[in-house]
Amino acid sequence: MKVIDKIRRSEEQGTPFWSFEYFPPKTSQGISNLYDRMERMKRYNPEFIDVTWGAGGTSAELTLEIVKTAQSVYGLETMMHLTCTNMPIEQIDEALETAKKYGCQNILALRGDPPTGQTAWTSCDKGFNYAEDLVRYIRSKYNDYFCIAVAAHPEGHIDNPDKEDDLLRLKNKVEAGADFVVTQLFFDADLFIDFYKKARAIGIKVPILPGIFPIQNYAGLKRVISFNNNHVPQKIWDDLEAIKDNDAAVKDYGINLSIKFIHKFREAGINGFHIYTFNLERSSRVILERLNLISPAESNKPLAWGSNIVKTEVKENLRTRDHIAISVADN
C-alpha cells in the first residue's frame, strides 16, 4: 500500500499518526537487535517505517533486505530511502525493481551526502544531480506505482544560504511528482511551524511531516547537530547543562521536549510526525504513551511469535552518516 493513501485517510479523519526511521546496522548482532525492535515497535501502530540508504549505495544490499523483512515478515508499510550519490541510472533501476519485487511501494528520494571521505557532492556519470531529477525519473518510468516522499530543511539547507530559494527547490520537487514531505530534524518547534506556513503560502499543498529527534544524550546531541549545523535554542543548552552527565535525565528531557513539540504541531493543525529512532525503542514508546496515543498495557503485551524467524546470516556493512536522520543534501 502507498503511504500517501494512509496519510490522507488519517488526515481526513483528523486522527494523529506517526512513523519511525531505522538505519542498517553495521554488525550481524546489530541487525538481529534491529529486527527484534521492529517487531516490538510494530505494536505501536506506526503509519509506516523508513529505512535509510548509505551514501553511494554502501548499504544497498542490507537496506533492501531490511525493507523486504519489514514488509513481508512484520507487515510494516515500508519506505526505502534512495539517493543519487554514486548511483548511475542502471543502479537506480535495479534498486527500484528490487523494492517493487519485495512489495515496497514507497520511496524517499534524496540527493544524498557526499561519498565517505569527500566534502563536496558531485554527480556520477549517467546519474542525477538533484533529488528533483530522481523524483521526475521515478514518476516518468513507474507512473503512480510508487509513493514518493522528499526531504525538507526547516532551517534551510546547509549548502544553500538562501532560504527562500531552498523553499522554492522543495516546491520544484513536489511539482516533479512528490506525494509528501519529511523534514530534517530540528530543535525549535516555532521555527518549523514558520517554515510550514511559508511552504503553504507558496503553494506546497502536500502533507509535511516534522522530523522529531528525541535527544538521547548530551554528546550524541552535539554530534548530530554537527552534520548540518542545526540550531539549538539557548534555553535547551541551559536546561541540559545541569544534567549533561546524566544520560537517563537527558533522555527523559528529550522525551518531554519532543512531547512539547508535538503538542505545538497539533495546535497548528499538523497531526502527523516522523520519529528518528536511531534504532532505539524506549524514547519513541514513552513519547507515544505520554501522549496517550498507545497504552502501556499494549506496549507490554508478549510478542505473537518468536523473533528468531528473521535471524538470518547477513554481511557486515559500513554504517554511514546517512542514518543521521535525513542529513542529506537534497536540493
Residue pairs with C-beta under 8 A, 6 or more apart in sequence:
1 77
1 105
2 105
2 106
2 146
2 147
2 179
3 47
3 48
3 77
3 79
3 105
3 106
3 147
3 149
3 179
3 180
4 147
4 179
4 180
4 207
5 147
6 17
6 47
6 48
6 77
7 17
7 47
7 180
7 207
7 272
8 207
10 16
10 17
10 47
10 271
10 272
11 207
11 271
11 272
14 271
15 271
16 266
16 271
16 272
16 291
16 293
17 47
17 271
17 272
18 44
18 46
18 47
18 272
18 273
18 274
18 275
18 288
18 293
19 46
19 47
19 48
19 49
19 50
19 209
19 272
19 273
19 274
19 275
20 41
20 44
20 46
20 49
20 50
20 274
20 275
20 277
20 284
21 49
21 50
21 51
21 52
21 274
21 275
21 276
21 277
21 325
21 326
22 34
22 38
22 49
22 50
22 51
22 52
22 66
22 277
22 279
23 51
23 52
23 59
23 278
23 279
23 319
23 322
23 323
24 31
24 51
24 52
24 54
24 59
24 62
24 63
24 66
24 317
24 319
24 323
25 31
25 33
25 34
25 279
25 317
25 319
26 316
26 317
26 318
26 319
27 316
28 313
28 314
28 316
30 279
31 62
31 66
31 314
32 311
33 279
34 66
34 279
35 69
35 307
35 310
35 311
36 307
37 277
37 279
37 280
37 281
38 49
38 69
38 70
38 74
38 76
39 74
39 303
39 307
40 281
40 299
40 303
41 277
41 281
41 284
41 285
42 74
42 75
42 76
43 294
43 298
43 299
43 301
44 284
44 285
44 288
44 294
44 298
44 299
45 294
46 76
47 77
47 272
48 76
48 77
48 78
48 79
48 106
49 70
49 76
49 77
49 78
49 79
50 78
50 79
50 80
50 81
50 106
50 108
50 182
50 274
51 63
51 66
51 67
51 70
51 78
51 79
51 80
51 81
52 59
52 63
52 81
52 322
52 323
52 326
53 59
53 60
53 63
53 80
53 81
53 82
53 83
53 110
53 112
53 322
54 60
54 63
54 317
54 318
54 319
54 320
54 322
55 83
55 85
55 86
55 112
55 113
55 114
55 115
55 116
55 320
55 321
55 322
56 83
56 85
56 86
56 87
56 112
56 115
56 116
57 83
57 85
57 86
57 87
57 91
57 95
58 116
58 317
58 318
58 320
59 317
59 318
59 319
59 320
59 322
60 91
60 95
61 315
61 317
62 314
62 315
62 317
63 80
63 81
64 80
64 95
64 98
64 99
64 102
65 314
67 78
67 80
67 99
67 102
67 104
68 102
68 103
68 104
69 310
70 76
70 78
71 77
71 78
71 102
71 103
71 104
72 102
72 103
73 309
73 310
77 106
78 104
78 106
79 104
79 106
79 107
79 108
79 147
79 149
80 95
80 99
80 104
80 106
80 107
80 108
81 107
81 108
81 110
81 322
81 326
82 92
82 95
82 96
82 107
82 108
82 109
82 110
82 134
83 110
83 111
83 112
83 113
83 322
83 328
84 92
84 110
84 111
84 112
84 123
84 124
84 127
84 128
84 129
84 130
84 131
84 133
84 134
85 111
85 112
85 113
85 114
85 115
85 121
85 124
86 115
86 124
86 127
87 95
87 112
87 124
87 127
87 128
88 124
88 125
88 126
88 127
89 126
89 127
89 128
89 137
90 126
92 127
92 128
92 134
92 137
93 141
96 107
96 138
96 141
96 142
96 146
99 107
100 142
100 145
100 146
105 145
105 146
105 147
106 146
106 147
106 148
106 149
107 138
107 146
107 147
107 148
107 149
108 148
108 149
108 150
108 151
108 182
108 326
109 131
109 134
109 135
109 138
109 148
109 149
109 150
109 173
109 178
110 131
110 134
110 150
110 151
110 326
110 328
110 330
111 121
111 128
111 129
111 130
111 131
111 134
111 328
111 329
111 330
111 331
112 121
112 322
112 328
112 329
112 330
113 121
113 320
113 321
113 322
113 327
113 328
113 329
114 120
114 121
114 122
114 329
116 318
116 320
121 159
121 329
123 129
128 134
128 137
130 169
130 330
130 331
131 150
131 151
131 173
131 330
131 331
132 169
132 172
132 173
132 176
133 176
135 148
135 150
135 173
135 176
135 177
135 178
136 176
136 177
138 146
138 148
138 177
139 148
139 176
139 177
147 179
147 180
148 177
148 178
148 179
149 178
149 179
149 180
149 181
149 182
150 170
150 173
150 174
150 178
150 181
150 182
150 330
151 181
151 182
151 183
151 184
151 326
151 328
151 330
152 170
152 181
152 182
152 183
152 184
152 195
152 199
152 208
153 166
153 183
153 184
153 228
153 330
154 183
154 184
154 186
154 191
154 192
154 195
154 196
154 210
155 184
155 186
155 191
155 195
155 228
155 230
155 231
156 162
156 163
156 166
157 166
157 169
157 329
157 330
157 331
158 228
158 229
158 329
159 329
159 331
160 166
160 169
160 331
166 331
167 195
167 198
167 199
167 202
167 204
168 202
169 331
170 181
170 199
170 204
171 199
171 202
171 203
171 204
173 330
174 181
174 204
174 206
178 206
179 206
180 206
180 207
180 208
180 209
181 199
181 204
181 206
181 207
181 208
181 209
182 209
182 211
182 274
182 326
183 192
183 195
183 208
183 209
183 210
183 211
183 274
184 211
184 228
184 230
184 325
184 326
184 327
185 211
185 212
185 213
185 224
185 230
185 276
185 325
186 192
186 210
186 211
186 230
186 231
187 213
187 225
187 230
187 231
187 232
187 233
187 236
187 257
188 231
188 232
188 233
189 260
189 261
189 264
189 265
190 264
191 231
192 210
192 261
192 265
193 264
193 265
193 268
193 270
196 208
196 210
196 268
196 270
199 208
207 272
208 270
209 272
209 273
209 274
210 261
210 265
210 270
210 273
210 274
211 273
211 274
211 276
211 325
211 326
212 258
212 261
212 262
212 273
212 274
212 275
212 276
212 287
213 224
213 254
213 258
213 275
213 276
213 278
213 325
214 251
214 254
214 255
214 257
214 258
214 275
214 276
214 283
214 284
214 287
215 221
215 240
215 250
215 251
215 253
215 254
215 257
216 247
216 250
216 251
216 254
216 278
216 280
216 283
217 247
217 250
217 251
218 240
218 244
218 245
218 247
218 250
221 232
221 240
221 250
224 230
224 324
224 325
225 232
227 321
227 324
227 327
228 327
236 257
239 253
240 250
240 253
243 249
243 250
243 253
244 250
251 282
251 283
254 283
255 283
255 286
255 287
255 290
258 275
258 283
258 287
259 287
259 290
259 291
261 273
262 273
262 287
262 291
265 271
265 273
275 284
275 287
276 325
277 283
277 284
278 323
285 294
285 299
288 294
289 295
289 296
289 299
321 327
322 328
